[in-house]
Amino acid sequence: AEVSLVFQRPGGKLLTMTKAFYPEGVFRLPTGGIELGESVSEALEREIWEETGLEAAVKRYLAHLTYQHNEGRLFHSHVFLLE
């Protein structure tokens, strides 16, 4: 499972990021895995700092997406709106 971070910047724009291993020109929302034994809220707090180094306020829980990942396993994404 993961948390997905939707940062709404002043003016309404969203914060996206890229990493060295992404294909050139690819940007996406910051995300991070939920560690074994960690709650969604604990992962959210940790990943905000690890992925961005920013302090953020949670505005709203946007979605819980579940889909089949590799080998048919279910994968969960918890999406939060932050500012």
Summary of the structure (lengths in Angstrom):
residues: 83
radius of gyration: 13.2
end to end distance: 22.5
largest distance: 41.2
contacts: 199
relative contact order: 0.30
helix: 19%
strand: 40%
